[in-house]
Amino acid sequence: EVYEDMSKSRAMAGARALHLRQDFFSLPEAKQVLIHELAHIADLSGITSREYREASAFKDGNIPVFVDDPSVQFYQISWRDSYTRKANAREQDFVSGYAMSDPFEDFAESFVFYLEHGYAFRAYAEENAVLAKKYEYIKTHVFDGVEFATGQAPEDLLARQWDSTKFSAAG
């Protein structure tokens, strides 16, 4: 669904729906927002369990994420449940400020970063064991081992952004 209501967020996605506001500022930003929202769809409907029905500590709204859902492995890197980061989680353990919002945004921001900012994500992962785990999860469970030479070279990387869709996607 595409909508014009400026009071709504610029995009939202769940397991079966994608909603976009039509007022994107630039094509590169629109592309990255779309990737971010598609990451939610991949997370909530593509990388899921269909077998075991025991609920985990994670819920997408009122919908439980089951303990054998592979995404739970990613969420548990930095999160105790859908709303609570682990006590030892630090700002440096997230690719962006928005990734610190909840485990689902952490996944989507990491997905965008992996695909669009490969150089930077690898550089962050070399310096941070938590980001190394997130990088490896995305590499293994989402992209089947494929890595991307995308984004700015690590030496040209500016400070982390609140929202990964605001980074330049040069490369």
Kinemage of the C-alpha trace (Angstrom):
@kinemage 1
@onewidth
@group {chain A} dominant
@subgroup {mainchain}
@vectorlist {calphas} color= white
{ca glu a 1} P 0.000 0.000 0.000
{ca val a 2} L 1.222 3.522 -0.803
{ca tyr a 3} L -0.319 6.368 1.182
{ca glu a 4} L -0.151 10.156 1.380
{ca asp a 5} L -0.922 10.669 5.093
{ca met a 6} L 2.028 12.718 6.375
{ca ser a 7} L 1.145 11.896 9.994
{ca lys a 8} L 2.107 8.253 9.399
{ca ser a 9} L 5.676 6.984 9.443
{ca arg a 10} L 7.384 6.926 6.057
{ca ala a 11} L 7.223 3.128 5.885
{ca met a 12} L 6.083 0.062 7.828
{ca ala a 13} L 6.193 -3.662 7.170
{ca gly a 14} L 5.248 -6.880 8.878
{ca ala a 15} L 5.126 -10.491 7.860
{ca arg a 16} L 2.593 -9.928 5.076
{ca ala a 17} L 2.302 -6.224 4.308
{ca leu a 18} L 4.397 -3.273 3.217
{ca his a 19} L 3.168 0.316 3.569
{ca leu a 20} L 5.051 3.256 2.065
{ca arg a 21} L 4.428 6.976 2.249
{ca gln a 22} L 4.881 8.479 -1.222
{ca asp a 23} L 6.976 11.513 -0.244
{ca phe a 24} L 10.538 10.151 -0.352
{ca phe a 25} L 13.210 12.826 -0.576
{ca ser a 26} L 15.601 10.985 -2.858
{ca leu a 27} L 15.771 7.800 -4.864
{ca pro a 28} L 18.779 6.428 -2.876
{ca glu a 29} L 16.931 6.967 0.413
{ca ala a 30} L 13.762 5.408 -0.999
{ca lys a 31} L 15.780 2.382 -2.102
{ca gln a 32} L 17.261 1.913 1.357
{ca val a 33} L 13.894 2.390 3.085
{ca leu a 34} L 12.435 -0.271 0.790
{ca ile a 35} L 15.308 -2.623 1.645
{ca his a 36} L 14.755 -1.941 5.359
{ca glu a 37} L 11.061 -2.770 5.094
{ca leu a 38} L 11.730 -5.854 2.962
{ca ala a 39} L 14.094 -6.957 5.732
{ca his a 40} L 11.131 -6.979 8.118
{ca ile a 41} L 9.217 -9.180 5.698
{ca ala a 42} L 12.203 -11.526 5.300
{ca asp a 43} L 12.636 -11.661 9.064
{ca leu a 44} L 9.002 -12.219 9.966
{ca ser a 45} L 7.865 -14.458 7.136
{ca gly a 46} L 10.949 -15.788 5.362
{ca ile a 47} L 13.335 -16.727 8.163
{ca thr a 48} L 10.788 -18.412 10.372
{ca ser a 49} L 9.988 -21.711 11.961
{ca arg a 50} L 6.936 -23.686 11.009
{ca glu a 51} L 7.569 -26.602 13.349
{ca tyr a 52} L 7.895 -25.920 17.058
{ca arg a 53} L 5.183 -23.825 18.670
{ca glu a 54} L 6.702 -22.714 21.973
{ca ala a 55} L 6.721 -18.923 22.200
{ca ser a 56} L 10.025 -17.136 22.788
{ca ala a 57} L 10.475 -13.889 24.716
{ca phe a 58} L 9.976 -12.023 21.429
{ca lys a 59} L 6.701 -10.820 19.916
{ca asp a 60} L 5.928 -8.784 16.830
{ca gly a 61} L 3.070 -6.819 18.352
{ca asn a 62} L 0.826 -9.588 19.677
{ca ile a 63} L 2.246 -12.261 17.374
{ca pro a 64} L 4.724 -14.571 19.110
{ca val a 65} L 8.053 -15.489 17.624
{ca phe a 66} L 8.672 -19.165 18.363
{ca val a 67} L 11.803 -20.447 20.102
{ca asp a 68} L 13.004 -22.409 17.070
{ca asp a 69} L 12.626 -19.451 14.721
{ca pro a 70} L 16.180 -18.747 13.467
{ca ser a 71} L 15.675 -15.000 14.002
{ca val a 72} L 15.609 -15.580 17.757
{ca gln a 73} L 19.353 -16.327 17.508
{ca phe a 74} L 19.884 -12.844 16.078
{ca tyr a 75} L 17.600 -11.111 18.590
{ca gln a 76} L 19.313 -12.804 21.540
{ca ile a 77} L 22.671 -11.278 20.621
{ca ser a 78} L 21.590 -7.938 22.151
{ca trp a 79} L 18.054 -8.410 23.489
{ca arg a 80} L 16.376 -10.161 26.433
{ca asp a 81} L 12.904 -9.721 24.937
{ca ser a 82} L 11.038 -7.506 22.473
{ca tyr a 83} L 11.475 -4.412 24.621
{ca thr a 84} L 14.563 -4.946 26.760
{ca arg a 85} L 18.177 -4.817 25.653
{ca lys a 86} L 20.639 -6.983 27.508
{ca ala a 87} L 22.240 -5.199 30.459
{ca asn a 88} L 25.666 -5.233 28.793
{ca ala a 89} L 24.416 -3.932 25.401
{ca arg a 90} L 26.241 -0.761 24.387
{ca glu a 91} L 25.564 1.797 21.675
{ca gln a 92} L 28.588 0.470 19.753
{ca asp a 93} L 26.856 -2.941 19.504
{ca phe a 94} L 24.337 -1.562 16.979
{ca val a 95} L 24.830 -0.382 13.389
{ca ser a 96} L 22.632 2.675 13.998
{ca gly a 97} L 20.687 4.449 16.710
{ca tyr a 98} L 17.425 3.134 15.280
{ca ala a 99} L 18.720 -0.434 15.608
{ca met a 100} L 18.622 0.134 19.369
{ca ser a 101} L 14.813 0.559 19.252
{ca asp a 102} L 13.890 -3.134 19.383
{ca pro a 103} L 15.150 -6.482 18.048
{ca phe a 104} L 13.107 -6.187 14.844
{ca glu a 105} L 14.612 -2.802 13.967
{ca asp a 106} L 18.024 -4.151 14.953
{ca phe a 107} L 17.549 -6.938 12.400
{ca ala a 108} L 16.253 -4.627 9.641
{ca glu a 109} L 18.975 -2.014 10.174
{ca ser a 110} L 21.641 -4.743 10.196
{ca phe a 111} L 20.150 -6.193 6.985
{ca val a 112} L 20.340 -2.789 5.253
{ca phe a 113} L 23.831 -2.223 6.558
{ca tyr a 114} L 25.008 -5.630 5.362
{ca leu a 115} L 23.593 -5.131 1.877
{ca glu a 116} L 24.255 -1.427 1.332
{ca his a 117} L 27.233 -0.696 3.592
{ca gly a 118} L 29.307 -3.870 3.494
{ca tyr a 119} L 32.661 -2.125 3.980
{ca ala a 120} L 31.460 -0.280 7.057
{ca phe a 121} L 29.729 -3.291 8.612
{ca arg a 122} L 32.870 -5.406 8.204
{ca ala a 123} L 34.992 -2.604 9.696
{ca tyr a 124} L 32.618 -2.308 12.667
{ca ala a 125} L 32.615 -6.110 13.082
{ca glu a 126} L 36.418 -6.201 13.203
{ca glu a 127} L 36.327 -3.850 16.192
{ca asn a 128} L 33.253 -5.183 18.003
{ca ala a 129} L 32.481 -8.817 18.890
{ca val a 130} L 28.723 -8.183 19.113
{ca leu a 131} L 28.587 -6.647 15.650
{ca ala a 132} L 30.740 -9.529 14.411
{ca lys a 133} L 28.021 -11.950 15.599
{ca lys a 134} L 25.303 -9.887 13.887
{ca tyr a 135} L 27.340 -9.674 10.692
{ca glu a 136} L 27.932 -13.436 10.691
{ca tyr a 137} L 24.234 -14.146 11.337
{ca ile a 138} L 23.103 -11.971 8.413
{ca lys a 139} L 25.840 -13.405 6.182
{ca thr a 140} L 24.928 -17.011 7.006
{ca his a 141} L 21.160 -17.015 7.536
{ca val a 142} L 20.054 -14.319 5.106
{ca phe a 143} L 22.609 -14.065 2.297
{ca asp a 144} L 23.906 -17.651 2.261
{ca gly a 145} L 27.539 -16.569 2.620
{ca val a 146} L 27.509 -13.846 -0.051
{ca glu a 147} L 29.260 -10.635 1.003
{ca phe a 148} L 28.909 -7.204 -0.610
{ca ala a 149} L 31.553 -4.617 -1.522
{ca thr a 150} L 29.212 -1.694 -0.960
{ca gly a 151} L 29.139 1.695 0.702
{ca gln a 152} L 31.994 3.890 1.767
{ca ala a 153} L 35.457 2.578 2.450
{ca pro a 154} L 35.990 2.315 6.221
{ca glu a 155} L 38.515 5.178 6.253
{ca asp a 156} L 35.882 7.471 4.667
{ca leu a 157} L 33.095 6.450 7.033
{ca leu a 158} L 31.504 9.231 9.006
{ca ala a 159} L 30.024 8.816 12.477
{ca arg a 160} L 27.157 6.364 12.800
{ca gln a 161} L 23.735 7.648 11.880
{ca trp a 162} L 20.453 7.305 13.753
{ca asp a 163} L 18.932 5.602 10.702
{ca ser a 164} L 20.924 3.461 8.249
{ca thr a 165} L 18.774 4.690 5.365
{ca lys a 166} L 20.383 8.124 5.810
{ca phe a 167} L 23.904 6.872 5.020
{ca ser a 168} L 25.208 7.504 1.558
{ca ala a 169} L 24.941 4.266 -0.429
{ca ala a 170} L 27.897 5.082 -2.686
{ca gly a 171} L 29.793 2.068 -3.912
